[in-house]
Amino acid sequence: MVHERGPAAPARTADDVRRCELAAFLRSRRERITPEQAGLPRGPRRRTPGLRREEVAHLAAVGVTWYTWLEQARDIKVSAQVLDAIARALMLDRGERSHLFALANSTDPLPDTECAGVPSSVRLMLDQLEPFPACVQNARYDILAYNRPYGHLMCDLDTLPREERNCMWLAFMNPEWRASLVDRDESVRVMAAKFRASMAENLADPAWKCLLKRLQDESPEFREIWDRHEVLRFAERTRAFRQSRVGLLRLDYTSLWLGPNAGAKLLTYTPADEESRGRLDLLRELYAA
C-alpha cells in the first residue's frame, strides 16, 4: 500500500529562527524575575515561575496581546523604544540588552561609553583641565566622557549605569543632581527647550525618541514642561551649583565642537569668581585618586 505524503512544511527562514530565539530569550528572562524584584505583589495562585506576560507588558507600558505575540514568535515589527522598555522591565544587563536588540534586528539607541568614539587625545584634555569640571556631551545630553571634577560636581557619575548618564534624565530623575542645581526650575525649562530645538533635526532617530519616551513616562514634571512647546538655542553662560561637600559654585561654561559638524562637544566649567576657584581646588583635593 502506498501512502501519499502531505505537502512539505515550508522551510524556516533566518527571520523565523531569529524570532523563535527572541521569543525563547524573552521567556527565559521573564521567568527568572520574581514579582518582589519588580516591585509587584505576588498574589495568590501564582503558577508561572517569575513574572506573567501581562506583568511584563504592564511594566514596559505595552499591550498584553502585542507582547504575547512577541513571545509567540509572531512576525511583528518592534521599535527601538519598545525594546528599550522591555529591556528595562526584564532588568537586562548590558550584554543581555545587546543580545535582545541583535535578535530583534534593531539598533540599541542608548549610548555605550566604551564605544562612544571619544579619542584618547580628548580624554587627555579632560584630565589636563582639572581642577575645572569638563565633559564630552552630545546634543541629546548624553555624557560620553568626563574628568574627576565633573564626575563629582552634581553627583557621583561613576556609580551610575551608563544609560543614566544623561543630563536631561538626571535633572528630572536623580535627587542628588536635582538638589545641586541652584535655579533648578529655570535650568530644566531651558534644557527641555534646547532639547526640543535640537530634536527637530533628529525626529527619526531612535535614541532621541527613546529618551523622550522615557522622560514622558517617568516624569510628570517633564511632561508638563514639554507640553509648553518652548524652543531655545542659546542660554546664559554662568550657572550656579550647590556641591554637596564644598558648597556654592558659580561657574562659566564654554562648549567647543569636536568636529566639523554639530555633534559631540567639549563642555568646560571655569570659576566665575575667586571663591568658586578656591572651592574647585578643594573639590579636586577631596576626590583625588
PABA-775119 format. One line per 5 residues: number of its first residue (from 0); their letters; for each residue x, y, z negated of N, C-alpha, C. Coordinates in steps of 0.1 Angstrom, whole numbers, plus 2048, in hexadecimal, padded with zeros to 3 digits. Atoms other than C-alpha are relative to their C-alpha. Last residue first. Layout:
<sites>
NUM) a) X/Y/Z/X/Y/Z/X/Y/Z | ...
</sites>
This chain:
<sites>
288) aayle) 7FE/80E/800/9AC/A52/64F/80B/7FC/7F6 | 7F3/804/7F9/9A4/A76/647/801/7F1/7FE | 803/80C/7F8/97F/A7A/63C/80C/7FC/808 | 809/80A/807/983/A92/61F/7FF/7F3/808 | 7F9/806/80B/9A1/AA4/62E/7F8/7F5/7F9
283) rlldl) 7F6/809/7FA/98F/AAB/64F/807/7F9/7F5 | 807/80B/7FA/971/AB9/63C/80A/7F6/806 | 804/809/80B/987/ACF/627/7F9/7F3/805 | 7F4/806/804/996/ADE/647/7FE/7F6/7F5 | 7FD/80A/7F6/973/AE3/654/80D/7F9/7FD
278) rgrse) 808/80C/803/96A/AF4/633/802/7F6/80B | 7FB/807/80C/987/B0D/637/7F8/7F3/7FD | 7F4/805/7FD/97C/B16/65A/806/7F8/7F5 | 803/80D/7F9/958/B1A/64F/80D/7FA/804 | 805/809/80A/964/B34/635/7FD/7F2/807
273) edapt) 7F5/806/808/979/B45/64F/7FC/7F6/7F6 | 7FB/7F8/80A/95C/B4B/667/80B/7F9/7F8 | 804/7F3/7FD/94C/B3D/687/805/80A/7F5 | 806/7F8/80B/95F/B1D/684/7FD/80E/804 | 7F5/7F8/807/964/B09/6A4/7FA/809/7F6
268) ytllk) 805/7F7/80A/94C/AED/6B1/80C/807/7F9 | 7F7/7FD/80B/955/ADB/6D1/7FA/80A/7F7 | 807/7F7/809/93F/AC9/6EB/809/803/7F4 | 7F9/7FF/80D/951/AB8/707/7FA/80B/7F8 | 7FA/7F3/803/938/AB1/723/807/7FE/7F3
263) aganp) 7F9/800/80D/92B/A92/735/807/80E/7FE | 801/80D/805/914/A9A/753/806/800/7F1 | 806/800/80D/912/AB9/768/7FE/7F2/7FB | 80F/7FF/801/928/AB4/786/7FC/800/7F1 | 805/7F6/7F7/94D/ABB/78C/7F1/802/7FF
258) glwls) 7FF/804/7F2/957/AA8/76D/7FB/80B/809 | 7F4/808/7FE/95D/AAC/747/801/7FB/80F | 803/80C/7F8/945/AC9/743/80D/7F8/803 | 7F9/800/7F4/94F/AE0/726/7FD/7F3/808 | 801/80C/7F9/939/AE9/709/807/801/80E
253) tydlr) 7FD/7FE/7F2/941/B03/6EF/7FF/7F2/807 | 7FD/80C/7F8/933/B05/6CC/802/804/80E | 803/7FC/7F3/936/B20/6B1/803/7F3/809 | 7F7/804/7F5/934/B13/68E/7FB/805/80D | 805/7F8/7F5/926/B1F/66D/80A/7FE/80B
248) llgvr) 7F6/7FE/7F5/92C/B04/653/7F9/808/80B | 805/7F9/7F4/919/B03/632/80C/802/80A | 809/7F5/801/924/AE9/618/7FD/806/80E | 7F9/7F3/800/943/AD3/616/7F7/80C/800 | 7F5/800/809/935/AB1/60C/807/80E/7FF
243) sqrfa) 803/805/80D/912/AAE/61B/80B/802/7F6 | 7F9/80D/801/919/AC5/639/7FF/7FB/7F1 | 7FE/802/80F/8FF/AE0/63C/806/7F2/7FE | 802/80D/805/901/AEB/661/803/800/7F0 | 7FD/801/80E/8FD/B0D/671/7FD/7F1/7FC
238) rtrea) 809/808/807/8FF/B13/696/804/7FE/7F2 | 7FC/802/80E/90E/B2D/6AC/7F5/7F8/7F9 | 7F3/807/801/90C/B2C/6D2/805/7FE/7F2 | 7F6/7F9/808/8E7/B35/6D5/80D/7F7/7FF | 803/7FE/80E/8D5/B21/6F0/80B/808/7F9
233) frlve) 7F5/7FC/808/8D4/B1B/716/7FB/804/7F2 | 7F4/804/7FA/8BE/B08/72E/80C/803/7F7 | 7F5/7F8/804/89D/B09/71C/80C/7FB/806 | 7F5/803/7F8/87A/AFB/725/80B/80A/7FC | 7F6/7F6/800/85C/AF9/70E/80C/7FC/808
228) hrdwi) 7FA/7FE/7F2/841/AE1/718/80A/80B/801 | 800/7F2/7FE/82E/AE5/6F6/806/803/80E | 80D/7FC/7F9/825/AC0/6F7/800/80F/802 | 7FF/803/7F2/84A/AB8/6EF/7F3/804/808 | 7F7/7F7/7FA/848/ACA/6CE/801/7FE/80F
223) erfep) 806/7F3/801/82A/AB7/6C2/808/80A/808 | 80C/7FF/7F7/837/A96/6CF/7FA/80E/800 | 7FB/7FE/7F2/859/A9D/6BE/7F4/801/809 | 7FB/7F2/7FF/847/AA3/69C/806/802/80F | 80B/7F7/7FE/833/A83/6A0/805/80F/802
218) sedql) 800/7F3/806/854/A70/6A3/7F4/809/804 | 7FB/800/80D/857/A4B/6AA/7FE/80D/7F8 | 806/80B/808/843/A44/6CA/803/802/7F1 | 80F/7FE/801/84A/A66/6DA/7FA/7F5/7F7 | 803/7F4/808/86F/A63/6D1/7F1/802/7FF
213) rkllc) 7FD/803/80E/872/A40/6DE/7FD/80B/7F7 | 80B/808/805/85F/A49/6FE/803/7FC/7F1 | 80C/7F8/802/876/A66/705/7F5/7F8/7FA | 7FE/7F7/80C/895/A51/6FF/7F4/808/7FD | 7FF/809/80C/889/A36/717/801/809/7F4
208) kwapd) 80D/804/803/87F/A4F/732/7FF/7F8/7F3 | 808/7F4/805/8A1/A5F/731/7F2/7FC/7FC | 7FB/7FC/80E/8B2/A3D/732/7F9/80C/7FB | 805/809/80B/89C/A30/74E/804/805/7F3 | 7F5/807/806/8A5/A4E/766/7FA/7F8/7F4
203) alnea) 801/80E/7FC/887/A57/77C/80B/7F7/7F9 | 80D/806/803/881/A79/76C/7FF/7F1/803 | 7FD/80E/803/8A6/A82/76C/7F3/7F9/7FD | 7F6/805/7F6/8A8/AA5/77B/802/7F1/7FE | 806/7FE/7F3/889/AB1/768/808/7FA/80B
198) msarf) 807/80C/7FC/898/AA0/749/7FA/802/80E | 7F6/80A/7F9/8B2/ABC/746/7F8/7F4/805 | 7FA/7F9/7F4/897/AD7/73F/809/7F6/808 | 80A/800/7F6/884/ABF/728/805/807/80D | 802/80E/7FB/8A3/AB8/714/7F6/800/80B
193) kaamv) 7F4/803/7F7/8AB/ADD/711/7FF/7F2/806 | 802/7F8/7F4/888/AE3/703/80B/7FE/80A | 80A/805/7F8/88B/AC6/6EB/7FE/808/80D | 7FC/80C/7FA/8AC/AD2/6DF/7F6/7FA/809 | 7F7/7FD/7F5/8A0/AF5/6DA/805/7F4/807
188) rvsed) 808/7FA/7F6/882/AEA/6C5/809/803/80C | 807/80B/7F9/898/AD2/6B1/7F7/806/80B | 7F6/809/7F9/8B0/AEF/6A8/7F9/7F5/808 | 7FC/7F9/7F4/894/B08/6A0/80A/7F7/808 | 80C/7FE/7F8/884/AF1/687/804/806/80E
183) rdvls) 803/80C/7F9/8A6/AE6/679/7F4/802/80A | 80C/7FB/7FA/8B4/B08/670/7FA/7F5/809 | 805/7F5/809/8CE/AFB/658/7F3/805/805 | 804/7F5/7F7/8D2/AD9/66A/7FA/80C/7F8 | 7F4/7F8/7FE/8E4/AC2/651/7FD/80C/809
178) arwep) 7FD/7F7/80B/8C3/AB5/643/80C/809/803 | 80A/7F6/801/8B8/AA7/665/803/80A/7F5 | 7FE/7F7/7F5/8D8/A94/669/7F7/80C/7FF | 7F3/7F9/803/8D5/A84/647/803/80B/80A | 802/7F6/80B/8B0/A7C/64D/80C/808/7FD
173) nmfal) 7F6/803/80A/8B6/A6C/66F/7FF/80A/7F5 | 802/80D/807/897/A6B/685/809/7FD/7F5 | 80E/803/803/891/A8D/696/7FE/7F4/7F6 | 806/7F3/805/8B4/A9C/698/7F2/7FD/7FB | 7FC/7FD/80E/8C3/A79/69A/7F9/80C/7FB
168) wmcnr) 806/80B/809/8AE/A6F/6B9/804/803/7F2 | 80F/7FE/800/8B6/A90/6CB/7FA/7F6/7F6 | 803/7F4/808/8DB/A8E/6C2/7F1/802/7FE | 806/7F7/7F6/8DF/A6A/6CF/7FB/80C/7F8 | 7F7/7F5/7FF/8F5/A51/6BD/7FB/809/80B
163) eerpl) 806/7F5/808/8D7/A3A/6B4/809/80D/801 | 80C/7FA/7FA/8DF/A22/6D0/7FA/80B/7F9 | 7FD/7F8/7F5/903/A1E/6C4/7F3/806/806 | 7FF/807/7F4/8F8/A11/6A2/802/809/80C | 80C/801/7F8/8FF/A29/686/802/7F7/80C
158) tdldc) 809/80A/806/91A/A25/66B/7F3/7FE/809 | 7FA/80D/7FF/935/A37/680/7F7/7F5/7FA | 803/806/7F3/91F/A55/684/805/7F2/801 | 7F5/809/7FD/921/A5E/65F/7FD/7F8/80D | 802/80D/806/909/A7B/65E/80C/7F8/803
153) mlhgy) 80F/801/803/908/AA0/668/7FC/7F3/7F9 | 806/7F2/801/92D/AAA/66A/7F2/7FF/7FB | 805/7FE/80E/93C/A87/662/7F9/80E/7FE | 806/80C/805/942/A7A/685/7FA/801/7F2 | 80D/801/7FB/948/A9D/691/7F8/7F4/7FB
148) prnya) 809/7F5/806/965/AA1/67A/7F2/7FF/805 | 804/802/80D/972/A7E/684/7F8/80B/7FA | 7F5/801/80A/972/A82/6A9/7FB/7FF/7F2 | 7FF/7F5/80A/956/A7A/6C1/80D/7FE/7F8 | 7F3/801/807/94D/A64/6DF/800/80C/7F7
143) lidyr) 7F8/80A/7FA/92E/A5D/6F4/80D/7FD/7F9 | 7F3/7FE/805/914/A6F/6DF/809/7F5/805 | 7F9/80B/805/8F4/A6D/6F4/80E/804/7FC | 7FC/7FF/80E/8E3/A8F/6F6/806/7F3/7FA | 80B/807/808/8D2/A87/717/802/800/7F1
138) anqvc) 80C/7F7/800/8E8/AA1/728/7F4/7FA/7F9 | 806/7FE/7F3/907/A8D/71E/7F3/809/7FF | 80E/801/800/91D/A91/700/7FB/801/80E | 804/800/7F2/942/A8F/6F8/7F1/7FC/800 | 805/80C/7FB/949/A9A/6D5/7FF/801/80F
133) apfpe) 802/801/7F1/95B/AB4/6C1/7FB/7F3/804 | 809/80A/7FC/95E/AC0/69C/7FE/800/810 | 80C/7FB/7FA/97C/AD7/697/7F7/7F4/804 | 80C/803/808/995/AC9/67E/7F3/805/806 | 802/7FF/80E/99F/ABA/696/808/80B/7FA
128) lqdlm) 808/7F4/803/9A1/AC3/6BB/7FD/801/7F1 | 7F8/7F4/801/9BD/AAB/6C1/7F9/80C/7FB | 7F8/801/80C/9A7/A8D/6BA/809/80C/7FE | 809/7FF/80B/98D/A98/6D4/808/7FF/7F3 | 803/7F2/802/9A9/A9F/6ED/7F7/802/7F4
123) lrvss) 7F4/7F9/806/9B6/A7C/6E9/7FD/80E/7FD | 800/805/80E/993/A6E/6F0/80C/806/7F8 | 80A/7F8/807/993/A83/70F/7FF/7FC/7F2 | 7FB/7F2/801/9B4/A74/71B/7F6/809/7F9 | 7F8/7FF/80C/9A7/A51/712/806/80E/7FF
118) pvgac) 7F2/804/7FF/98B/A55/72B/808/802/7F4 | 7F8/7F5/806/967/A56/721/80E/7FC/801 | 7F8/7FA/7F6/956/A3E/73A/807/80D/7FA | 805/7F2/7FD/93A/A35/722/808/807/80A | 7FF/7FF/7F1/942/A10/724/7FC/80E/804
113) etdpl) 7F5/807/7FC/94A/A0A/6FF/802/801/80F | 7F4/7F8/801/932/A25/6F6/80D/7F9/805 | 7F7/809/807/915/A11/704/80D/808/800 | 7F2/7FE/7FD/8F9/A29/70E/808/7F5/7F8 | 7F9/7FB/80C/8D5/A1C/70D/80F/801/803
108) pdtsn) 7FF/7F1/800/8C3/A19/72E/808/806/7F5 | 802/7FB/80D/8CA/9F3/733/802/80F/800 | 7F4/7F9/805/8C7/9EC/758/7FD/805/7F2 | 801/7F1/803/8AE/9D2/762/80C/805/7FA | 7FB/7F9/7F4/8AE/9AF/771/7FE/80F/7FF
103) alafl) 80B/7F9/7FA/898/9A2/754/804/808/80D | 80A/80A/7FC/8B2/987/74C/7F4/808/807 | 7FB/807/7F5/8CD/9A2/74C/7F6/7F6/805 | 801/7F8/7F5/8B9/9B9/736/805/7F9/80D | 80E/7FD/7FD/8B3/99E/71C/7FF/808/80D
98) hsreg) 805/80C/7FA/8D8/993/71D/7F1/802/805 | 7FB/801/7F2/8E3/9B6/717/7FB/7F4/807 | 807/7F6/7F8/8CC/9B8/6F9/805/800/80E | 80E/805/7FC/8D8/997/6EC/7F9/80A/808 | 7FF/80B/7F6/8FC/9A4/6ED/7F3/7FA/805
93) rdlml) 7FC/7FB/7F3/8F4/9C5/6DD/801/7F5/80A | 7F3/7FA/801/8DF/9B5/6C1/805/804/80E | 7F5/806/7F8/8BA/9AF/6C6/80D/807/7FD | 7F3/7FD/808/8A2/9B9/6AA/80C/7FA/807 | 7FA/80D/803/884/9A9/6BC/80D/801/7F9
88) araia) 809/808/808/870/9C9/6BA/806/7F3/7FC | 801/7FB/80E/88E/9DD/6C5/7F7/7F8/7F7 | 7F3/803/807/894/9C7/6E3/801/805/7F2 | 800/80E/804/86F/9C9/6EC/80D/7FC/7F9 | 80A/801/80C/86F/9EF/6EB/800/7F1/7FB
83) dlvqa) 7FA/7FA/80B/88E/9F0/702/7F8/7FE/7F3 | 7F5/809/805/87F/9D7/719/807/806/7F4 | 807/80B/807/860/9EE/71B/80A/7F5/7FB | 805/7FB/80D/875/A0C/723/7F9/7F5/7F8 | 7F5/7FF/80A/889/9F9/73D/7FB/805/7F3
78) svkid) 7F8/7F4/7FF/869/9F0/750/80B/800/7F5 | 7FD/7FB/80D/85D/9CD/755/809/80C/800 | 7F6/7F6/801/84B/9C2/774/802/805/7F2 | 805/7F2/803/837/9A2/773/80C/809/7FF | 7F9/7F7/7F7/83C/97F/782/7FB/80E/7FE
73) raqel) 807/7FB/7F5/831/96A/765/808/80A/808 | 7F8/7FF/7F4/84B/959/750/7F8/804/80C | 804/80B/7F7/832/94F/735/807/800/80D | 7FB/80D/806/844/964/71B/7FC/7F4/808 | 7F2/7FF/800/83F/983/732/806/7F3/7FA
68) wtywt) 7FC/804/7F3/81B/979/737/80F/800/802 | 803/80E/7FE/816/97A/712/804/7FB/80D | 7F5/807/806/826/99C/710/7FF/7F1/801 | 7F4/7FE/7F7/80D/9A9/72A/80C/7F9/7FA | 801/808/7F3/7F0/999/718/80C/802/808
63) vgvaa) 7FE/80E/804/7FB/9A8/6F6/7FF/7F7/80D | 80C/808/801/7FE/9CB/705/803/7F2/7FD | 804/804/7F3/81E/9DF/6FC/7F3/7F7/7FE | 80A/7F7/7FB/826/9F4/6DD/7FD/7FC/80F | 7FA/7F9/7F4/846/9E1/6D6/7F6/809/807
58) lhave) 7F4/7F9/804/83C/9D9/6B2/806/807/80C | 804/7F4/808/818/9D1/6BD/80D/808/7FD | 806/7F6/7F7/824/9BB/6DA/7FC/80C/7F8 | 7F6/7FA/7F8/83B/9A8/6C2/7FB/80B/809 | 7F8/7F8/809/81F/9A3/6AA/80B/807/807
53) errlg) 808/7F4/802/807/997/6C5/808/80A/7F7 | 7FF/7F8/7F5/821/97D/6CF/7F9/80E/7FE | 809/803/7F6/823/970/6AC/802/809/80C | 80B/7F6/7FC/842/975/698/7F7/7FA/80A | 7FD/7F2/7FC/858/95A/688/7F4/808/802
48) ptrrr) 7F3/7FC/806/84E/936/689/803/80E/804 | 7F5/7FC/7F7/829/935/693/80D/803/7F8 | 7F9/80C/7FB/813/923/67A/80C/803/809 | 7F5/7FE/7F6/808/940/665/806/7F3/804 | 801/809/7F4/7E8/937/653/80A/803/80B
43) pgrpl) 802/80E/801/7E8/955/63B/800/7F8/80D | 80D/804/7FE/7F9/977/63F/7FE/7F1/7FF | 800/80D/7FB/81E/97E/643/7F2/7FB/803 | 805/80A/80A/81A/9A3/641/800/7F2/806 | 80E/803/7FE/830/9B7/65A/7FC/7F6/7F4
38) gaqep) 809/7F7/807/850/9CA/654/7F1/7FD/801 | 806/7F6/7F7/863/9B8/670/7F7/80A/7F9 | 7F6/7F8/7F9/879/9A6/658/7FB/80B/809 | 7FA/7F7/80A/85B/99C/643/80B/808/806 | 809/7F4/801/849/98E/662/806/80A/7F6
33) tirer) 80B/801/809/867/977/667/7F7/80C/7FF | 803/7F4/808/87C/979/686/7F4/7FD/7F7 | 7F5/7FF/80A/88B/959/695/7FD/80B/7F6 | 802/80A/80A/86C/950/6A9/80A/801/7F5 | 80C/7FD/808/86C/970/6BD/7FF/7F7/7F4
28) rsrlf) 7FD/7F4/809/890/96C/6C8/7F4/803/7F7 | 7F7/804/80A/889/948/6D5/803/80C/7F6 | 806/808/80A/869/953/6E6/80A/7FC/7F5 | 809/7F8/808/87A/970/6F8/7FA/7F7/7F5 | 7F8/7F7/809/897/95A/703/7F7/808/7F7
23) aalec) 7FB/809/80B/87F/93F/711/808/809/7F6 | 80C/805/808/86B/959/725/806/7F8/7F4 | 805/7F5/808/88B/969/732/7F5/7FC/7F7 | 7F5/7FE/80A/899/947/73D/7FC/80C/7F7 | 801/80A/80A/878/940/74E/80A/801/7F5
18) rrvdd) 80C/7FD/808/879/962/760/7FE/7F5/7F5 | 7FD/7F5/809/89D/95B/76B/7F4/804/7F7 | 7F7/805/80B/894/939/779/803/80B/7F6 | 808/808/808/876/947/78D/809/7FB/7F4 | 808/7F8/808/88C/963/79A/7F7/7F8/7F6
13) atrap) 7F7/7FA/80A/8A6/94B/7A6/7F8/809/7F7 | 7F7/7F6/7FB/88A/938/7B9/809/805/7F4 | 7FF/7F5/808/87A/918/7AF/80B/80A/805 | 7F4/7FF/807/872/901/7CB/801/80D/7F8 | 7F6/7F6/7FB/84E/8FE/7D4/80D/801/7F8
8) aapgr) 800/7F3/807/83E/8DE/7C8/80A/80A/806 | 7F5/7FE/80A/83C/8C3/7E2/7FF/80E/7FA | 7F7/7F6/7FC/81A/8BD/7F2/80B/803/7F5 | 806/7F3/7FE/80A/89D/7E7/80B/80A/804 | 7FC/7F6/809/819/87C/7EE/7F9/80D/802
3) ehvm) 7FC/7F3/7FB/806/861/800/804/80A/7F5 | 806/7F5/807/807/83F/7F2/805/80D/806 | 7F9/7F4/7FF/80D/822/809/7F9/80B/7F9 | 809/7F4/800/800/800/800/809/80C/800
</sites>
